[in-house]
Amino acid sequence: MPPKYKQIENALSSMQSPYTPEDCHGMLCAMLIVNSSLRCNRWLDEICTLGPIDSAAISKDKDALVALYDHTRQELNDSLLNFSLLIQDDSSLSGRVEALKKWCDGFLFGLALAGVKDVSKLPEDSFQVLQDIVAISQASDEDDEDEMNEVAYMDIVEFVRMGILLINEELQPMNRPVTIQ
């Protein structure tokens, strides 16, 4: 069972992290895509500002973040494509758009943290998706809450979700047998 958004938000707050759950999840996804053997503490060191994360006082908060790490790692490698973005979904459309932009920012920052210096050297499809993620992270916010914008938002979230899975597959191909029927 994945940790809930509020659990992650509370854990980050009590650990005095300057990041939102969206930032952290985007960062984590990028870092895992670039380095599938990423250790959880490497990511935790980036998002926590209290110093050593092994303090007993923050054990419960750390557990929630470790659960997010484990769940995300599993989802990125799920052959059924059961991957989802950790973004707040109980706010207005403009709030959700802002959350998606933060997720994209976190993903781009995570690529830099993982050592990706020149995205143009990535496979062509991954490079194209990254260009779109950059555009999404910089998109202006419209206050129009109509049904068409709601559908467009859902389409963009799905595009980002599938784009992340594409990048993951191009950078960390699954070693699964291919069966032809």
C-alpha atoms as one frame of an Amber mdcrd trajectory, in Angstrom:
protein
   0.000   0.000   0.000   1.543   3.325  -1.010   1.927   6.020   1.610  -0.752
   8.686   1.466  -0.023  12.210   0.270  -0.776  13.670   3.713   1.631  11.213
   5.400   4.448  12.340   3.116   3.522  16.000   3.551   3.561  15.623   7.349
   6.858  13.709   7.301   8.535  16.366   5.177   7.184  19.131   7.386   8.378
  17.555  10.633  11.783  16.855   9.071  11.958  20.512   8.032  12.339  19.641
   4.377  12.017  22.603   2.032  10.308  20.372  -0.522   6.716  19.397  -1.254
   5.648  15.776  -1.719   5.492  16.482  -5.459   9.073  17.812  -5.526  10.321
  14.808  -3.569   8.531  12.210  -5.639   9.639  13.785  -8.909  13.222  13.885
  -7.606  13.044  10.278  -6.478  11.677   9.075  -9.812  14.444  10.811 -11.754
  17.171   9.570  -9.436  15.876   5.977  -9.677  15.526   6.163 -13.451  19.127
   7.284 -13.848  20.458   4.899 -11.197  18.263   1.884 -10.491  20.544   0.899
  -7.601  20.039   4.248  -5.848  20.098   3.798  -2.093  17.215   5.297  -0.174
  19.506   7.262   2.149  21.022   9.094  -0.825  17.573  10.459  -1.710  16.689
  11.139   1.929  19.897  13.128   2.377  18.796  15.394  -0.487  15.319  16.098
   0.854  15.962  16.345   4.606  17.663  19.244   6.330  17.875  17.992   9.904
  21.223  16.315   9.398  21.475  12.595  10.071  18.151  10.995   9.296  18.589
   8.125  11.744  17.410  10.116  14.757  14.815   8.231  16.820  12.660  11.370
  16.954  12.021  11.182  13.234  11.794   7.407  12.901   8.076   7.377  11.965
   8.577  10.145   9.408  11.546   8.343   7.930   9.459   5.153   7.702   6.851
   6.961   5.594   9.539   8.256   3.238  11.217   4.844   3.008   7.806   3.368
   2.154   7.459   5.952  -0.628  10.933   5.027  -1.911  10.105   1.299  -1.880
   6.707   1.803  -3.502   8.079   4.101  -6.211  10.924   1.750  -7.024   8.449
  -1.116  -7.351   6.039   0.895  -9.517   8.746   2.072 -11.911   9.594  -1.563
 -12.595   6.040  -2.893 -12.726   5.452  -4.744 -15.990   1.771  -3.743 -15.852
   2.699  -0.019 -15.843   1.097   0.593 -12.442   2.979   3.806 -11.837   1.388
   6.997 -10.548   2.599  10.494  -9.791   2.380  11.624  -6.172   0.470  14.851
  -6.644  -2.207  16.476  -4.546  -5.562  15.716  -6.086  -8.030  17.226  -3.649
  -7.666  20.866  -4.565  -8.934  23.155  -7.290  -7.813  22.642 -10.864  -5.308
  25.486 -10.547  -3.930  23.878  -7.358  -3.537  20.536  -9.118  -1.864  22.211
 -12.102   0.577  23.850  -9.683   1.214  20.460  -8.037   1.947  18.882 -11.432
   4.362  21.706 -12.240   6.158  21.077  -8.916   6.367  17.371  -9.692   7.934
  18.163 -13.076  10.374  20.607 -11.433  11.329  17.921  -8.925  11.885  15.425
 -11.724  14.151  17.809 -13.624  16.075  18.624 -10.436  16.409  14.904  -9.705
  17.976  14.338 -13.116  20.609  16.951 -12.292  21.199  15.402  -8.852  21.667
  12.020 -10.525  24.359  13.459 -12.765  22.525  14.015 -16.051  24.334  17.007
 -17.477  23.259  16.963 -21.133  19.739  15.714 -21.798  20.288  15.999 -25.547
  22.454  12.866 -25.267  19.503  10.825 -24.038  17.603   8.594 -26.482  15.495
  10.691 -28.839  12.101   9.741 -27.371  13.313  10.454 -23.828  14.712  13.784
 -24.931  11.360  14.728 -26.495   9.460  13.798 -23.327  11.903  15.836 -21.228
  11.362  18.858 -23.446   7.628  18.506 -22.829   8.188  18.129 -19.072  10.215
  21.355 -19.108   7.356  23.090 -20.942   4.812  21.732 -18.439   6.911  22.936
 -15.498   6.941  26.438 -16.985   3.325  26.583 -18.135   1.239  29.533 -17.093
  -1.725  28.870 -14.869  -5.203  29.721 -16.025  -7.999  30.071 -13.494 -10.590
  28.646 -15.854 -12.152  25.650 -14.056 -14.296  24.321 -16.889 -14.729  20.670
 -17.809 -12.537  20.933 -20.921  -9.601  22.135 -18.829 -10.218  19.311 -16.358
  -9.974  16.758 -19.178  -6.860  18.479 -20.551  -5.255  18.342 -17.104  -5.981
  14.629 -16.791  -4.525  14.044 -20.267  -1.350  15.919 -19.332  -0.950  13.927
 -16.098  -1.317  10.713 -18.113   1.190  11.981 -20.685   3.742  12.728 -17.948
   3.095   9.359 -16.280   3.621   7.428 -19.503   6.565   9.635 -20.469   8.310
   8.785 -17.201   7.760   5.096 -17.860   9.174   5.521 -21.381  12.277   7.282
 -20.075  12.681   4.593 -17.428  12.438   1.849 -20.033  14.930   3.550 -22.349
  17.455   4.167 -19.574  16.839   1.005 -17.503  15.428  -1.638 -19.850  13.679
  -4.448 -18.040  15.368  -7.791 -18.442  12.240  -9.760 -19.049  11.777 -12.570
 -21.517   9.926 -11.782 -24.692   7.285 -14.274 -25.718   5.873 -14.330 -29.207
   2.539 -16.018 -29.666
